[in-house]
Amino acid sequence: MASLPPDGDPFKSKTTQAIPFYNILWAELSGFEITIRYAKPISQNVVRVSNINYPFEKPGQTHAASWIESLLDRAYGASQRKKRIKILINPFGGKGRAHKWYMRDIEPIFAAARCEVDVEKTQYRGHAVEIAENLDADAFDVVAACSGDGLPYEVFNGLGKKKDARRALNKLAVAQLPCGTGNAMSLNLYGTDSPSLAALCVVKGIRTPLDLVSITQGNRRTLSFLSQSIGIVAESDLATEHLRWLGSARFTYGILVRLLRKTVYPCDLALKVEVGTKSEVKEHYRRALKDRSLLELRRESVSSEENEDDQREPGLPSLQFGTINDELPKDWTLRPYNKLGNFYSGNMALMAPDTNFFPATLPNDGCMDLVMVDGDISRMAAIQSILAVETGKFFDMPHVDYQKISGYRIIPRNQKDGYISIDGERMPFEPFQAEVHRGLGTVLSKSGHVYEAPSVVSMNREKL
């Protein structure tokens, strides 16, 4: 917290005004005044740029310059100042209000923080893939999408198409400025779906390695950053597009209807399990939090590994487990699941506000978190499951299977057509295979190592 005088000489005034260091955007000398720009809260979910000016006498100029530099050091910490940001605006996002929100809530914050921005509107579905693929990775530090989760998905896949994909994914941090219906990326990394608060988080964001998942289906290979699902969750998301006016409530409605119908989605499934029981999952998460002293080392190590791999294999990393068209890896076993109700693999905790399906996820542990629930559970258990997601009790429910995995193959059965969701995007209803690449992507986060969501440890009130 910075204690700043409301007027007069900042080095002599005894009256102060408290502003969190996190909210300070910039400070500079202008003539014989110090100007401080900061993000001032005007409500619980909105900040606006405000200024404070302090006059000082000429002999204090050297002291003032030193004071400003110390202030900015404290205000930015490990975060990069003056980020160079390529901004992509989905003009259809937020019911057509994305550009308005950018101009009102986001642009003033970036300008006050002295960020360099280059703004481009996407013109059609898949346009962000093309923009990212052709982007000069050395010209920017961040690619920020004013949209829902669809544009970040396209950006990751566009960077993945570059000849130097590894380097681009390592160098360019992908960020979301929440202006869509689904804003899971912002909720997880910044703890908010407010455009102005997210803009502040991008300004102050810490570069964080993010696991990405290769999806192979047919002859296609794509990247996933958020989740993959078959069954209730996929259908509840994709089959309720006509209910977008309900907002995030349409998702809950879709799940409830299908749970009460006891809908099942039979499939054959093979898993590469890394952490197999709930107690082990909790211990895995607990160890990750205790190893805070290794976090910087891990971040540097990922960057160093990427730089070495760039020279040997500049494109996307080779697939350790092969593709969906290859033989099943020798240590995998394909098993039938005749009563599967929900197959849900997540790389982030929150899929919507208060919808924490994956409380043990970590940005960079080399694992996807997998939730599976049978489709023939009792209606009472189904209703309790919905309520438990919001109260943080879902993880511990006896009918919820929760594991950490590094790969899987899934083959739908007994359905001519259905829904497969990858990061909220509908994919062909056919077999696919997934494989994690630890720390392949880069994002900006508040903490640099965990998501801004209640964890499996905090929800169980266990002390580290």
C-alpha positions in Angstrom: 0.0 0.0 0.0 1.4 3.3 -1.0 0.8 6.2 1.4 0.6 9.4 -0.7 0.0 13.0 0.3 -3.1 14.5 -1.3 -1.3 17.8 -2.0 2.0 19.6 -1.5 5.5 18.2 -1.3 5.4 14.4 -1.3 8.5 14.3 0.9 7.2 16.7 3.6 3.4 16.3 3.8 2.1 14.6 6.8 -1.3 13.8 5.5 -1.6 10.8 3.3 -3.9 9.0 0.9 -3.6 5.2 0.7 -3.5 3.5 -2.7 -2.6 -0.1 -3.2 0.8 -0.5 -5.1 -1.1 -2.9 -7.4 -3.4 -0.1 -8.6 -0.6 2.3 -9.5 -0.3 2.4 -13.2 2.5 5.0 -13.8 4.3 8.0 -12.3 6.4 10.6 -14.0 8.0 14.1 -13.7 6.3 16.9 -15.6 8.0 20.2 -15.0 8.0 20.6 -11.3 5.2 18.2 -10.6 5.0 14.5 -10.0 2.0 12.9 -11.7 0.8 9.5 -10.5 -1.9 7.7 -12.5 -3.7 4.8 -10.8 -6.8 2.6 -11.1 -9.4 4.0 -8.7 -12.2 1.7 -7.7 -15.6 3.2 -8.3 -17.5 0.1 -7.5 -16.8 -3.5 -6.6 -16.2 -4.5 -10.2 -15.1 -1.3 -11.9 -11.9 0.8 -11.8 -11.3 4.0 -13.6 -8.0 5.9 -14.3 -7.4 8.8 -11.9 -4.5 11.2 -11.4 -2.7 12.8 -8.4 -0.3 15.7 -9.0 2.3 16.8 -6.5 4.3 20.0 -7.0 7.9 20.2 -5.7 10.7 22.7 -5.7 13.6 22.5 -8.1 16.2 21.3 -5.6 14.1 18.2 -5.0 14.2 17.1 -8.7 16.8 14.4 -8.2 15.1 13.1 -5.1 11.7 13.1 -7.0 13.1 11.0 -9.9 14.6 8.5 -7.4 11.3 8.4 -5.5 9.3 7.7 -8.7 11.6 4.8 -9.7 11.2 3.2 -6.3 7.5 3.6 -6.5 7.3 1.9 -9.9 9.6 -0.9 -8.7 7.2 -1.6 -5.8 4.1 -1.1 -8.0 5.2 -3.6 -10.7 7.4 -6.0 -8.9 8.0 -9.1 -11.1 5.7 -7.7 -13.8 7.0 -6.1 -17.0 6.4 -2.4 -17.4 5.2 -0.8 -20.7 4.0 -4.0 -22.2 3.6 -4.1 -26.0 0.1 -5.5 -26.6 -1.5 -6.8 -29.8 -5.3 -6.4 -29.1 -7.9 -8.5 -31.0 -11.5 -7.4 -30.6 -14.3 -9.7 -31.5 -16.9 -7.1 -32.7 -19.7 -9.7 -32.0 -18.6 -10.4 -28.4 -20.7 -9.3 -25.5 -23.8 -9.0 -27.8 -21.8 -6.5 -30.0 -20.6 -4.4 -27.1 -16.9 -5.6 -27.0 -15.6 -2.5 -28.8 -17.5 -0.2 -26.6 -16.2 -1.9 -23.5 -12.7 -1.8 -24.8 -12.9 2.0 -25.4 -14.6 2.7 -22.1 -13.0 0.2 -19.6 -9.7 -1.1 -21.1 -8.0 1.4 -23.4 -7.7 4.2 -20.7 -5.9 1.8 -18.3 -3.4 0.7 -21.0 -2.8 4.3 -22.0 -2.2 5.4 -18.4 0.2 2.5 -17.9 2.2 3.5 -21.0 1.5 0.3 -22.8 2.0 0.2 -26.6 -1.1 -1.2 -28.2 -2.0 -2.3 -31.7 -5.7 -2.9 -32.2 -7.4 -5.1 -34.8 -11.0 -6.3 -35.1 -11.6 -9.9 -36.2 -13.8 -10.2 -39.3 -14.9 -13.8 -39.2 -14.6 -17.1 -37.4 -11.0 -18.3 -37.5 -9.6 -14.8 -38.3 -7.6 -14.7 -35.0 -5.9 -18.0 -36.0 -4.6 -16.3 -39.2 -3.6 -13.1 -37.4 -1.6 -15.0 -34.7 0.0 -17.3 -37.3 1.3 -14.3 -39.2 2.2 -12.1 -36.2 5.8 -10.9 -35.6 6.5 -12.5 -32.2 9.3 -10.0 -31.6 7.0 -7.0 -32.0 4.8 -7.7 -29.0 4.9 -9.1 -25.5 1.2 -10.0 -25.2 -1.7 -10.9 -27.5 -4.9 -9.9 -25.7 -8.3 -10.9 -26.9 -11.4 -8.7 -26.1 -13.8 -11.6 -26.4 -15.0 -14.7 -24.7 -12.9 -17.9 -24.6 -13.2 -18.5 -28.3 -10.5 -15.9 -29.4 -7.8 -17.1 -27.0 -8.4 -20.6 -28.3 -7.8 -19.3 -31.8 -4.7 -17.3 -30.8 -3.1 -20.4 -29.2 -3.8 -22.4 -32.3 -2.5 -19.6 -34.6 0.7 -19.4 -32.7 0.9 -23.2 -32.9 0.9 -23.0 -36.7 4.0 -20.8 -36.9 7.2 -22.4 -38.1 8.8 -21.3 -34.8 5.7 -22.3 -32.8 7.6 -23.2 -29.6 9.4 -19.9 -29.5 6.2 -17.9 -30.3 4.2 -19.7 -27.6 6.9 -19.1 -25.1 7.5 -15.4 -26.0 4.0 -14.2 -26.5 1.7 -14.2 -23.4 -1.9 -14.8 -24.4 -4.4 -12.8 -22.3 -8.2 -12.4 -22.2 -10.0 -9.1 -21.7 -13.4 -10.5 -20.9 -16.0 -9.3 -23.3 -17.9 -12.5 -24.1 -20.5 -14.9 -22.8 -17.8 -17.3 -21.5 -14.9 -15.7 -19.8 -13.3 -18.6 -18.0 -9.7 -17.7 -18.8 -10.0 -14.3 -17.1 -11.9 -15.8 -14.1 -9.1 -18.3 -13.5 -6.0 -16.0 -14.2 -7.3 -12.7 -12.8 -10.2 -13.7 -10.5 -12.7 -11.5 -12.4 -14.8 -11.1 -15.5 -14.8 -7.3 -15.3 -13.1 -5.7 -18.3 -11.5 -2.9 -16.4 -10.2 -5.1 -13.5 -8.9 -7.6 -16.1 -7.1 -4.8 -17.9 -5.4 -3.9 -14.7 -4.4 -7.5 -14.2 -2.9 -7.6 -17.7 -0.9 -4.5 -16.9 0.4 -6.0 -13.7 0.3 -9.7 -14.9 3.2 -12.0 -14.2 4.4 -14.3 -17.1 3.3 -17.8 -16.2 4.0 -21.1 -18.1 0.7 -22.8 -19.1 0.2 -26.5 -20.0 -1.3 -26.9 -23.4 -3.0 -30.0 -24.7 -2.6 -31.5 -28.2 -5.9 -32.9 -29.6 -5.6 -35.2 -32.6 -8.8 -36.1 -34.4 -8.8 -37.5 -37.9 -5.8 -35.9 -39.6 -6.1 -32.7 -37.6 -4.0 -31.5 -34.6 -5.2 -28.6 -32.5 -4.3 -27.1 -29.1 -6.6 -26.8 -26.1 -5.9 -24.5 -23.2 -9.1 -24.8 -21.2 -11.1 -28.1 -21.3 -12.4 -31.0 -23.3 -15.7 -32.8 -22.7 -18.1 -35.4 -23.9 -21.4 -36.1 -22.4 -23.5 -33.9 -20.1 -21.1 -30.9 -19.9 -20.5 -30.8 -23.7 -24.2 -31.1 -24.5 -25.2 -28.7 -21.9 -22.9 -26.1 -23.3 -23.2 -26.6 -27.1 -26.8 -27.7 -27.2 -28.0 -24.6 -25.3 -26.8 -22.0 -27.7 -30.4 -20.9 -28.2 -30.5 -20.0 -24.5 -27.5 -17.6 -24.5 -29.9 -14.9 -23.1 -29.8 -16.8 -19.9 -26.0 -16.1 -19.6 -24.0 -18.6 -17.5 -27.4 -20.0 -16.1 -28.0 -21.8 -19.4 -25.1 -24.1 -18.6 -26.6 -25.0 -15.2 -30.0 -25.5 -16.8 -28.6 -27.8 -19.5 -26.7 -30.0 -17.0 -29.7 -30.3 -14.6 -32.1 -31.4 -17.4 -29.7 -34.1 -18.6 -28.9 -35.3 -15.2 -32.5 -35.7 -14.3 -33.1 -37.7 -17.6 -30.2 -40.0 -16.6 -28.6 -39.6 -20.0 -25.7 -41.9 -20.7 -22.9 -41.5 -23.3 -21.2 -45.0 -23.9 -17.6 -44.9 -25.0 -14.3 -46.8 -25.0 -11.6 -45.0 -23.0 -7.9 -45.3 -22.4 -6.1 -43.1 -19.8 -2.5 -42.3 -19.0 -3.0 -41.8 -15.2 -0.4 -39.8 -13.2 -2.3 -39.3 -9.9 -5.0 -41.8 -9.4 -6.9 -41.1 -6.2 -8.5 -38.1 -4.6 -6.2 -38.2 -1.5 -3.2 -38.4 -3.8 -4.6 -35.5 -5.9 -4.8 -33.4 -2.7 -1.3 -34.2 -1.7 0.0 -33.4 -5.2 -1.6 -29.9 -5.0 -0.3 -29.4 -1.4 3.2 -30.2 -2.5 3.0 -27.8 -5.4 2.0 -25.0 -3.0 4.8 -25.9 -0.6 7.4 -25.8 -3.3 7.2 -22.0 -3.7 10.9 -21.7 -3.5 11.1 -23.7 -6.7 8.5 -21.6 -8.6 11.0 -19.2 -10.1 13.4 -22.0 -10.9 10.6 -23.9 -12.6 9.6 -20.8 -14.7 13.2 -20.2 -15.8 13.7 -24.0 -16.4 10.7 -24.1 -18.7 11.9 -21.0 -20.6 15.4 -22.5 -20.9 14.1 -25.9 -22.1 11.9 -24.2 -24.7 14.9 -22.2 -26.0 16.9 -25.4 -26.4 14.0 -27.3 -28.0 13.4 -24.4 -30.4 16.8 -25.2 -32.0 16.1 -28.9 -32.3 12.4 -28.8 -33.0 11.1 -25.3 -33.8 7.5 -26.3 -34.5 5.1 -27.9 -32.0 6.6 -30.7 -29.8 6.4 -34.2 -31.2 3.6 -36.4 -29.8 4.9 -38.8 -27.1 1.8 -40.9 -27.4 1.2 -40.6 -31.1 -2.1 -39.6 -32.7 -5.6 -41.1 -32.7 -4.7 -42.9 -35.9 -1.7 -44.7 -34.3 -1.7 -47.9 -32.3 -2.6 -47.5 -28.7 0.5 -46.9 -26.5 1.6 -50.1 -24.9 1.0 -49.1 -21.3 -2.6 -47.9 -22.1 -5.7 -50.1 -21.9 -8.9 -49.4 -23.8 -11.8 -50.1 -21.5 -15.6 -49.9 -22.2 -17.6 -47.3 -20.2 -21.3 -48.2 -20.9 -22.9 -45.8 -18.4 -20.7 -42.8 -18.7 -22.7 -39.6 -18.0 -19.9 -37.1 -18.1 -16.3 -37.1 -19.3 -14.8 -33.7 -18.4 -11.0 -32.9 -18.6 -9.9 -29.5 -17.4 -6.7 -27.4 -17.5 -8.2 -24.6 -15.4 -10.5 -24.6 -12.4 -13.4 -22.4 -13.2 -15.5 -22.9 -16.3 -18.0 -20.1 -15.3 -18.5 -18.0 -12.2 -18.9 -20.2 -9.2 -18.6 -23.3 -11.4 -15.4 -24.9 -10.0 -15.2 -28.4 -11.5 -11.4 -28.7 -11.1 -10.2 -27.3 -7.8 -6.9 -29.2 -8.0 -5.8 -27.8 -11.4 -2.4 -26.0 -11.6 -1.2 -24.0 -14.6 2.0 -25.9 -15.1 2.0 -29.4 -13.5 2.0 -31.4 -16.7 -1.5 -32.8 -16.0 -5.1 -32.5 -17.0 -7.6 -32.9 -14.3 -10.3 -35.5 -15.2 -13.8 -35.7 -13.8 -16.0 -38.7 -14.6 -19.6 -39.3 -13.4 -21.9 -42.2 -14.3 -25.1 -41.2 -16.1 -27.3 -43.5 -14.1 -26.9 -42.0 -10.6 -30.1 -41.2 -8.7 -31.9 -38.0 -9.4 -31.3 -36.8 -5.8 -27.5 -37.4 -6.3 -27.7 -35.5 -9.6 -29.3 -32.5 -7.9 -26.8 -32.6 -5.1 -24.0 -32.7 -7.6 -25.2 -29.4 -9.2 -25.4 -27.7 -5.8 -22.1 -29.1 -4.7 -20.2 -27.5 -7.6 -21.1 -24.0 -6.3 -20.5 -24.9 -2.6 -17.1 -26.5 -3.2 -18.2 -30.0 -2.1 -18.3 -31.6 -5.6 -14.7 -33.0 -5.4 -15.5 -35.1 -2.3 -18.8 -36.6 -3.5 -18.4 -40.4 -3.6 -19.8 -40.8 -7.2 -17.3 -38.3 -8.6 -14.2 -39.9 -10.0 -11.3 -37.3 -10.0 -7.8 -38.1 -11.4 -4.8 -36.3 -12.9 -3.8 -37.6 -16.3 -1.3 -36.8 -19.0 -3.1 -38.3 -22.0 -6.2 -40.2 -23.1 -8.0 -41.7 -26.1 -11.8 -41.7 -26.2 -14.0 -43.4 -28.7 -17.8 -42.6 -28.6 -20.1 -45.6 -29.1 -23.8 -46.2 -30.0 -24.4 -42.7 -31.2 -24.5 -41.4 -34.8 -24.1 -37.8 -33.7 -23.4 -35.9 -30.5 -21.4 -33.2 -28.9 -17.7 -32.9 -28.3 -16.5 -29.6 -26.8 -12.9 -28.4 -26.9 -12.5 -25.1 -25.1 -16.2 -24.5 -25.8 -15.9 -25.1 -29.5 -17.8 -27.9 -31.1 -15.7 -30.6 -32.8 -16.8 -33.5 -35.0 -18.4 -36.4 -33.1 -15.6 -38.9 -33.7 -12.7 -40.5 -31.7 -9.9 -38.2 -30.5 -6.7 -38.4 -28.5 -5.2 -35.8 -26.1 -1.7 -35.3 -24.7 -0.4 -32.6 -22.3 2.7 -30.5 -23.1 4.0 -29.0 -19.9 4.5 -25.3 -19.9 4.2 -25.0 -23.7 2.1 -21.9 -23.6 2.5 -18.6 -21.7 -0.2 -16.4 -20.0 -0.3 -13.6 -17.5 -1.6 -14.3 -14.0 -1.9 -12.5 -10.7 0.1 -15.0 -8.7 2.4 -16.6 -11.3 1.7 -20.1 -10.1 -1.9 -20.8 -9.1 -5.4 -20.0 -10.3 -7.6 -17.4 -8.7 -10.2 -19.9 -7.5 -10.8 -21.9 -4.3 -8.5 -24.9 -4.3 -9.0 -28.5 -3.2 -6.9 -27.5 -0.2 -8.6 -24.3 0.7 -12.1 -25.7 0.2 -11.3 -28.4 2.7 -9.8 -25.9 5.1 -6.6 -27.8 5.3 -3.5 -25.8 6.4 -0.3 -26.1 4.5 
